[in-house]
Structure formats: C-alpha cells, structure tokens
Amino acid sequence: MNMIVIAGLTAALLSPTRFKETTAVSSDARPYTAPVTVQPSVAQLAGTDSLLLYFDETTKALEAQVQGLSEAQLQFKPAPDKWSISQCLEHIILSEGMLFGMAKTELAKAPQPEKRNEVKVSDTDLKSMLTNRSQKFQAPKELQPSGKYTDVQKALADFRTARQPILDFIKQADAEDLRNHITEYPTGTVDGYQGLMFIAAHGARHTKQIEEIKASPNFPKK
C-alpha cells in the first residue's frame, strides 16, 4: 500500500465538483447527527482542542450507530454491489492508519507559512465536502474491505486501536505549526490541521453510509 493510493482517495473527495455540490442546499441532504452531549463550541476552543473534539464526536457517532448490532445486521447488504456495515467498519479501520501515515509524511516536511493564504477551503467546508454522500466513489483496491467483522465489539476495538495513535499525535502537536504545513493536491490546497481533520471526516462519511444501510427496508430486525 502506498501514498499514491491515499492521494487518489484524497483527490477524489476534494474534487472541485464536490465542493460545488456541498455549497448548495440539497433537498434530500441529511445533516450529520452526532450524539447529543454538552460540549464547548468550536469557537471557544483553542489550539488543537477543536480537532480533538471533532475526533471525539465522530468516534461517538460511529459507536452509537453500530453498538449492539448482531452478526446478521453487520453482514447485511442492501444490494449485491453494496457494502455491508461490516465492510464499512473494515474500510474505516484500514483507512485510518493509511491516512494518518500520509498526514505524518506531509507534516515531516518543512513548514511553508508563506503559503497559508493558498488554503481557500475552511474547516467547516472541508467537513461538509467530505461527508456529503450525494456523490459516491469507488475505494482503491488496497482499501476494499472483505467484510471480516462478525462481532461489533471486535470491530470497535480495532477502530479504537487504529485511532488512538492519531489522538496521541494531535495532543502533542502545535496547531500553529500544523497550519504552516501546506499540501497541494491537483484538486486543492489544505494545511496540516485539515489533513488530520480529513481522517475523522472520512470516518464520518462512512458512518453516514452505515446509517443508510440501517434504513434499508430489509435490514434485519435483530
């Protein structure tokens, strides 16, 4: 598995077409819903706290969607060519480590504070772009899941194991330094802070997919 795979995934999700789509209000667009908790607003947070909060929100949202699901529910596919919840979980877990590896590679490069004004997309817009499922994409072969999970607790344990190094890294990071690391893709420019945010937003995108699967008419009741 190499960085070209992840760069391709990133480029697809950050395409100009997607940005245009997410800036318009769609009649069938469903807002992202995380579990209701009493949390400080992002505006009240400093440094990397807002980034950690977003990771916490997306973790809780995923856990809320899959907690208590049976093997039959995990393996259910809405159609032969559609993913199961098991496959969604596996894809999220595979992607967390690979996306984090790409982010660390970019952050290991020299900072470019003089290029900060080249980042045109806001954090809020980036989240919206990545979690808008009005357009679907084929995952790279290296990130295609087999549907190996039959036990939700095992899947969640693997997810937490994959995510913990990212959280540890963010806790030690300096937000200003992250913002000074600029990555240019064929479809747009993001900073290091947004590169890490991409990981959580990608997970949130597939949490929405899980929600869609559960809404299928033939989804098992137990």
Legacy VTK file of the C-alpha trace (Angstrom):
# vtk DataFile Version 3.0
C-alpha trace
ASCII
DATASET POLYDATA
POINTS 222 float
0.000 0.000 0.000
1.498 3.342 -0.995
0.813 7.020 -0.760
-0.408 7.204 -4.353
-3.459 5.200 -3.256
-4.304 7.649 -0.484
-3.508 10.667 -2.630
-6.010 9.357 -5.159
-8.655 8.902 -2.480
-7.979 12.387 -1.157
-8.116 13.928 -4.610
-11.467 12.277 -5.332
-13.058 13.532 -2.133
-11.597 17.019 -2.533
-12.581 17.406 -6.182
-13.907 20.805 -7.314
-17.195 19.140 -8.306
-17.750 18.008 -4.740
-17.053 21.476 -3.427
-19.678 22.968 -5.734
-22.188 20.347 -4.674
-21.751 20.890 -0.981
-22.061 24.642 -1.152
-25.619 24.279 -2.455
-28.546 23.222 -0.280
-29.906 19.878 -1.421
-33.495 18.932 -0.716
-32.515 15.356 0.135
-29.331 16.162 2.031
-29.364 14.835 5.566
-27.444 16.693 8.269
-24.712 14.880 10.163
-26.074 13.904 13.568
-23.715 13.106 16.412
-24.858 12.010 19.884
-26.133 14.961 21.926
-23.560 15.969 24.511
-22.813 19.163 26.385
-19.609 20.365 24.776
-17.959 23.756 24.383
-18.420 25.291 20.957
-15.548 25.147 18.497
-15.280 28.933 18.750
-14.473 28.549 22.451
-11.688 26.060 21.830
-8.053 26.906 21.266
-5.138 25.103 19.656
-5.899 21.527 18.717
-8.852 21.217 21.114
-11.436 21.688 18.371
-9.742 18.988 16.298
-9.773 16.588 19.246
-13.431 17.435 19.835
-14.261 16.552 16.218
-12.481 13.211 16.567
-14.423 12.579 19.780
-17.735 13.463 18.126
-17.120 11.232 15.137
-15.983 8.357 17.345
-19.137 8.566 19.442
-21.314 8.844 16.346
-19.838 5.657 14.881
-20.164 3.793 18.165
-23.780 4.892 18.516
-24.628 3.596 15.033
-23.132 0.116 15.451
-23.355 -0.653 19.164
-25.407 -3.794 19.788
-25.672 -4.892 16.160
-25.850 -8.640 15.537
-23.752 -10.642 13.089
-26.698 -10.734 10.687
-27.035 -6.958 10.855
-23.302 -6.443 10.355
-23.236 -8.713 7.305
-26.433 -7.446 5.661
-26.026 -5.857 2.214
-28.771 -3.618 0.769
-27.803 -4.966 -2.680
-25.157 -7.375 -4.035
-22.960 -4.494 -5.181
-23.327 -2.513 -1.937
-21.200 -2.697 1.198
-22.328 -4.187 4.471
-21.821 -2.448 7.815
-19.002 -4.916 8.455
-17.295 -3.738 5.273
-17.813 -0.076 6.175
-16.166 -0.632 9.549
-13.260 -2.509 7.983
-12.743 0.236 5.400
-12.738 2.934 8.092
-10.173 0.999 10.134
-7.917 0.354 7.134
-8.117 3.988 6.053
-7.360 5.492 9.474
-3.816 4.157 9.531
-3.084 4.921 5.898
-4.453 8.457 6.036
-2.520 9.102 9.231
0.642 7.878 7.553
0.093 10.315 4.701
-0.578 13.172 7.122
2.610 12.460 9.061
4.625 12.330 5.848
3.407 15.804 4.902
3.977 17.163 8.403
7.557 15.880 8.382
8.334 18.265 5.529
9.492 21.828 6.092
6.709 24.264 7.061
5.597 26.827 4.475
3.881 29.621 6.411
4.172 31.903 3.387
1.693 29.647 1.553
-1.064 29.724 4.161
-3.127 32.132 2.078
-3.305 29.477 -0.652
-5.649 27.402 1.518
-9.075 28.528 0.322
-11.365 25.983 1.953
-12.457 26.473 5.575
-12.503 23.672 8.128
-16.305 23.718 8.122
-16.496 23.476 4.343
-13.948 20.685 4.317
-16.061 18.636 6.718
-19.163 19.273 4.617
-17.389 18.305 1.406
-16.097 15.044 2.801
-19.321 13.942 4.490
-21.642 14.799 1.596
-22.709 11.439 0.155
-24.660 12.814 -2.800
-21.816 11.500 -4.964
-20.239 8.085 -4.401
-16.698 6.930 -5.172
-15.016 3.566 -5.645
-12.494 2.850 -2.904
-8.968 1.953 -4.063
-8.260 -1.776 -4.282
-5.969 -1.586 -1.240
-8.844 -0.243 0.843
-11.526 -2.612 -0.409
-12.930 -4.494 2.624
-13.695 -8.189 2.798
-16.414 -7.961 5.445
-14.417 -9.864 8.028
-16.147 -8.475 11.100
-18.892 -10.602 12.615
-18.607 -9.127 16.112
-19.155 -5.423 16.645
-17.025 -5.250 19.795
-14.032 -6.638 17.913
-14.557 -4.069 15.157
-14.824 -1.200 17.640
-11.728 -2.398 19.493
-9.760 -2.410 16.233
-11.139 1.035 15.392
-10.035 2.465 18.738
-6.598 0.860 18.302
-6.268 2.488 14.876
-7.449 5.896 16.087
-5.512 6.164 19.357
-2.100 6.972 17.774
-3.767 9.803 15.861
-5.213 11.264 19.053
-1.855 10.943 20.816
-0.164 12.741 17.935
-2.697 15.597 17.945
-2.365 16.069 21.714
1.356 16.676 21.267
1.009 18.844 18.166
1.060 22.623 17.920
-1.920 23.991 15.998
0.051 26.880 14.518
2.715 24.506 13.231
0.051 22.262 11.699
-1.418 25.257 9.877
2.015 26.123 8.484
2.337 22.789 6.690
0.724 23.151 3.286
-0.131 20.262 0.984
-1.050 20.851 -2.629
-3.266 18.316 -4.393
-4.343 18.524 -8.047
-7.774 19.496 -6.747
-6.927 21.912 -3.975
-4.664 23.004 -1.137
-5.053 22.100 2.540
-2.965 22.625 5.651
-1.690 20.024 8.112
-4.517 20.652 10.562
-7.028 19.909 7.824
-5.029 16.871 6.755
-5.650 15.352 10.178
-9.263 16.520 10.152
-9.676 14.635 6.879
-9.234 11.339 8.781
-12.149 11.981 11.131
-14.323 13.357 8.330
-13.671 10.267 6.229
-14.881 8.128 9.130
-17.941 10.361 9.492
-18.705 9.894 5.795
-18.893 6.129 6.211
-20.819 6.457 9.470
-23.480 8.098 7.303
-23.246 5.134 4.961
-23.893 2.810 7.913
-26.928 4.889 8.807
-28.187 4.486 5.243
-27.744 0.695 5.408
-29.721 0.527 8.652
-32.529 2.465 6.970
-32.859 -0.195 4.239
-36.332 -1.843 4.163
-34.888 -5.352 4.517
-32.390 -4.567 7.255
-32.614 -7.413 9.825
-34.544 -6.578 12.957
-32.042 -8.492 15.041
LINES 1 223
222 0 1 2 3 4 5 6 7 8 9 10 11 12 13 14 15 16 17 18 19 20 21 22 23 24 25 26 27 28 29 30 31 32 33 34 35 36 37 38 39 40 41 42 43 44 45 46 47 48 49 50 51 52 53 54 55 56 57 58 59 60 61 62 63 64 65 66 67 68 69 70 71 72 73 74 75 76 77 78 79 80 81 82 83 84 85 86 87 88 89 90 91 92 93 94 95 96 97 98 99 100 101 102 103 104 105 106 107 108 109 110 111 112 113 114 115 116 117 118 119 120 121 122 123 124 125 126 127 128 129 130 131 132 133 134 135 136 137 138 139 140 141 142 143 144 145 146 147 148 149 150 151 152 153 154 155 156 157 158 159 160 161 162 163 164 165 166 167 168 169 170 171 172 173 174 175 176 177 178 179 180 181 182 183 184 185 186 187 188 189 190 191 192 193 194 195 196 197 198 199 200 201 202 203 204 205 206 207 208 209 210 211 212 213 214 215 216 217 218 219 220 221
